[in-house]
Amino acid sequence: MKITADTNILVRAVTQDDPEQGPTARKLVTDAEVLAITLPALCEMCWVLRRAYKFGTGDVAAAIRLLLDADNVALERLPVEAGLAILDAGGDFADGVIAHEGQWLGGETLVSFDKKAFALLEKRGFAVHLPA
């Protein structure tokens, strides 16, 4: 079966926190002919793992890399790698994805009130602006 995984499937597959849904989600993810993972679902998964499950940055990055390296997974590799770069630097995965996608869409400067994201993205070569 070729499937698109919702965030709750990804989270259950990673956390195995529910005795029924965990194994079902893991089987869906591993047995799928194609596992399509959208950027919003991946960003949500990172947020849920960090905030609700208190996963460390390394554990979240490892979960993303497992998906990135799986033979059956279809995702947009470049924005995911941009997200991982910011996550690995101590920021939020979504900030890297947003900066990459904005640049791809023609945005030249990322504007944000997030000072931490500003600093991390600037170090990675993104043009950023912190409004006064």
C-alpha positions as CSV (number, residue, x, y, z in Angstrom):
1,M,0.0,0.0,0.0
2,K,1.2,3.5,-0.8
3,I,0.3,5.8,2.2
4,T,0.6,9.3,3.5
5,A,1.3,9.3,7.2
6,D,-0.5,11.7,9.5
7,T,1.5,13.1,12.4
8,N,-0.2,10.7,14.9
9,I,0.9,7.7,12.9
10,L,4.5,9.0,12.9
11,V,4.5,9.8,16.6
12,R,3.0,6.4,17.6
13,A,5.5,4.6,15.4
14,V,8.4,6.4,17.1
15,T,7.1,6.4,20.7
16,Q,5.3,3.1,20.9
17,D,3.4,4.6,23.8
18,D,0.1,2.9,23.1
19,P,-0.1,-0.9,23.3
20,E,-2.5,-1.1,20.3
21,Q,-1.8,1.9,18.1
22,G,2.0,1.8,18.5
23,P,2.6,-1.6,16.9
24,T,-0.1,-0.8,14.2
25,A,1.6,2.4,13.3
26,R,5.1,0.8,13.2
27,K,3.7,-1.9,10.9
28,L,2.1,0.6,8.6
29,V,5.3,2.7,8.4
30,T,7.6,-0.3,7.8
31,D,5.3,-2.3,5.5
32,A,4.2,0.5,3.2
33,E,5.4,0.3,-0.4
34,V,5.6,4.1,-0.3
35,L,5.4,6.1,2.9
36,A,4.8,9.7,1.9
37,I,5.7,12.2,4.7
38,T,4.7,15.8,4.2
39,L,6.7,18.7,5.7
40,P,3.8,19.8,8.0
41,A,3.5,16.3,9.4
42,L,7.3,16.1,10.0
43,C,7.3,19.5,11.7
44,E,4.4,18.6,13.9
45,M,6.1,15.3,14.8
46,C,9.2,17.1,15.9
47,W,7.1,19.6,18.0
48,V,5.1,16.8,19.6
49,L,8.2,14.7,20.4
50,R,10.0,17.7,21.9
51,R,7.1,19.2,23.8
52,A,4.8,16.4,24.8
53,Y,7.2,13.5,25.0
54,K,10.3,15.5,26.1
55,F,12.6,13.9,23.6
56,G,16.0,15.4,23.4
57,T,17.3,17.0,20.2
58,G,19.5,14.0,19.4
59,D,16.6,11.6,19.7
60,V,14.4,13.7,17.5
61,A,17.1,14.1,14.9
62,A,17.7,10.3,15.0
63,A,14.0,9.6,14.3
64,I,14.1,12.0,11.4
65,R,17.2,10.5,10.0
66,L,15.7,7.0,10.2
67,L,12.8,8.2,8.1
68,L,15.2,10.1,5.7
69,D,17.3,6.9,5.1
70,A,14.4,4.4,4.8
71,D,14.0,3.0,1.3
72,N,10.2,3.3,1.2
73,V,10.0,7.0,2.4
74,A,9.1,9.8,0.0
75,L,9.8,13.3,1.4
76,E,11.3,16.6,0.3
77,R,15.0,15.9,1.2
78,L,16.5,19.4,1.0
79,P,14.1,21.2,3.4
80,V,14.4,18.2,5.8
81,E,18.2,18.5,5.7
82,A,17.8,22.3,6.3
83,G,15.6,21.5,9.3
84,L,18.0,18.9,10.6
85,A,20.9,21.4,10.4
86,I,19.0,23.9,12.6
87,L,17.9,21.2,15.0
88,D,21.5,19.9,15.3
89,A,22.6,23.5,16.1
90,G,20.1,23.6,19.0
91,G,17.1,25.2,17.2
92,D,13.8,24.1,16.0
93,F,13.5,21.8,13.0
94,A,10.6,23.8,11.6
95,D,12.7,27.0,11.6
96,G,15.1,25.4,9.1
97,V,12.3,24.1,7.0
98,I,10.6,27.5,6.9
99,A,13.8,29.3,6.0
100,H,14.6,26.8,3.2
101,E,11.0,26.8,1.8
102,G,10.8,30.5,1.9
103,Q,14.0,30.9,0.0
104,W,12.8,28.3,-2.6
105,L,9.6,30.3,-3.0
106,G,11.5,33.5,-3.8
107,G,11.8,35.1,-0.3
108,E,15.2,36.7,0.0
109,T,15.1,37.5,3.8
110,L,13.5,35.6,6.6
111,V,11.7,38.0,9.0
112,S,11.1,36.7,12.5
113,F,10.8,37.9,16.1
114,D,12.5,34.6,17.2
115,K,16.0,35.8,18.3
116,K,17.3,32.3,18.7
117,A,16.2,31.2,15.2
118,F,17.6,34.5,13.8
119,A,21.0,33.8,15.2
120,L,21.1,30.1,14.1
121,L,19.8,30.8,10.6
122,E,22.2,33.7,10.1
123,K,25.1,31.4,11.0
124,R,23.8,29.0,8.3
125,G,24.0,31.7,5.7
126,F,20.3,32.8,5.5
127,A,19.5,36.4,5.2
128,V,17.4,37.3,8.2
129,H,15.8,40.4,9.7
130,L,14.7,40.9,13.3
131,P,12.0,43.6,13.3
132,A,12.3,46.4,15.9
